Amino acid sequence: MAFGLSGSWMSFTPPLRCATLIKGYKRFLVDVITLEGKTLILHCTNTGAMTGCATPGDIV
């Protein structure tokens, strides 16, 4: 579960999982590696600069 801005808990199906950021590019795409070692290309619904929150090696 994740904690929402309204102070309530949100439930996601399937549940959210952690990964390590490899890199972000083309504004909306990120490469990550899962805890199981699988590399994924994901769409990130970013609407602005990710300066300071998209450092390779960060847990996302």
Buried (B, 14 or more C-beta within 10 A) or exposed (E): EEEEEEEEEEEEEEEEEEBBBBEBEEEEEBBBEEEEEEEEEEEBEBEEEEEEEBEEEBEB
